[in-house]
Amino acid sequence: MTYVDGFVLAVPTARKDDYRKLAERVAPVFRRHGATAVVECWGDDVPDGEITSFPMAVQRADDETVVFSWIAWPDKATRDAGNRRAIDALEAAGMDPKDNPFDSKRMILGGFRPLVEA
């Protein structure tokens, strides 16, 4: 069954094109190392909550937009091996996480086993 890595982060709205370029650069690397899909979604209708919400979770500032993304893998074993190889390849290509157009300390991420796939 599919395995999914999910991410929620805040990106400065003015850096949307920088984020798109980053996503376009890394997606093929993850695909080459076994990911079946890489999806990046720019927030469009992401309301503030009273108790919790995506904006609250990532401490979104007024000049930022919430991004929701995921990487699908055939299974967890493929994800574990492919994720490590993809990160190694990106580092070998000179990609430095400090150059990301977002604050990675506020990024939420996790791996998930689907409960229902339709």
PAMI-970163 format. One record per residue (C-alpha): x negated, y, z; residue number from 1. Coordinates in steps of 0.5 Angstrom, whole numbers, plus 500, padded with zeros to 3 digits. Layout:
% PAMI-970163
{rec {X Y Z} NUM} ...
//
This chain:
% PAMI-970163
{rec {500 500 500} 1} {rec {498 507 499} 2} {rec {494 511 504} 3} {rec {494 519 504} 4} {rec {490 524 507} 5} {rec {494 530 508} 6} {rec {491 537 509} 7} {rec {494 544 512} 8} {rec {490 550 512} 9} {rec {491 558 511} 10} {rec {487 561 505} 11} {rec {486 569 504} 12} {rec {492 571 499} 13} {rec {487 575 495} 14} {rec {482 569 495} 15} {rec {488 564 491} 16} {rec {483 564 485} 17} {rec {477 562 489} 18} {rec {481 556 492} 19} {rec {484 554 485} 20} {rec {477 554 483} 21} {rec {475 550 489} 22} {rec {480 545 488} 23} {rec {479 544 481} 24} {rec {472 542 482} 25} {rec {473 537 488} 26} {rec {479 534 485} 27} {rec {476 530 479} 28} {rec {470 528 484} 29} {rec {475 525 489} 30} {rec {479 521 483} 31} {rec {472 519 480} 32} {rec {471 515 487} 33} {rec {478 512 487} 34} {rec {483 517 489} 35} {rec {490 516 485} 36} {rec {492 523 486} 37} {rec {490 530 489} 38} {rec {495 535 490} 39} {rec {494 542 492} 40} {rec {500 546 494} 41} {rec {500 554 495} 42} {rec {505 556 500} 43} {rec {512 559 497} 44} {rec {517 558 502} 45} {rec {514 557 509} 46} {rec {517 560 514} 47} {rec {515 562 521} 48} {rec {518 558 527} 49} {rec {520 559 534} 50} {rec {516 553 537} 51} {rec {512 551 531} 52} {rec {511 551 524} 53} {rec {506 551 519} 54} {rec {504 558 519} 55} {rec {503 557 527} 56} {rec {499 551 526} 57} {rec {494 554 522} 58} {rec {494 561 526} 59} {rec {496 564 519} 60} {rec {494 571 519} 61} {rec {499 576 515} 62} {rec {494 577 509} 63} {rec {494 569 508} 64} {rec {498 564 505} 65} {rec {499 556 507} 66} {rec {496 551 503} 67} {rec {499 544 504} 68} {rec {495 538 500} 69} {rec {494 531 500} 70} {rec {490 526 497} 71} {rec {493 519 495} 72} {rec {489 513 495} 73} {rec {490 505 493} 74} {rec {489 503 500} 75} {rec {485 505 507} 76} {rec {479 501 505} 77} {rec {478 505 498} 78} {rec {479 511 502} 79} {rec {474 510 507} 80} {rec {469 508 502} 81} {rec {471 513 496} 82} {rec {472 519 501} 83} {rec {464 518 503} 84} {rec {462 518 496} 85} {rec {466 524 494} 86} {rec {463 528 500} 87} {rec {456 525 498} 88} {rec {457 527 491} 89} {rec {459 534 492} 90} {rec {454 535 497} 91} {rec {449 533 492} 92} {rec {452 538 487} 93} {rec {450 543 492} 94} {rec {457 545 495} 95} {rec {456 548 502} 96} {rec {463 547 506} 97} {rec {461 554 509} 98} {rec {462 557 502} 99} {rec {470 555 502} 100} {rec {475 561 501} 101} {rec {478 559 508} 102} {rec {477 558 515} 103} {rec {476 550 516} 104} {rec {476 551 523} 105} {rec {484 552 523} 106} {rec {485 546 518} 107} {rec {489 541 520} 108} {rec {488 534 517} 109} {rec {489 527 518} 110} {rec {490 520 514} 111} {rec {497 517 514} 112} {rec {500 510 512} 113} {rec {506 511 508} 114} {rec {512 508 512} 115} {rec {517 509 506} 116} {rec {515 510 499} 117} {rec {520 511 494} 118} 
//
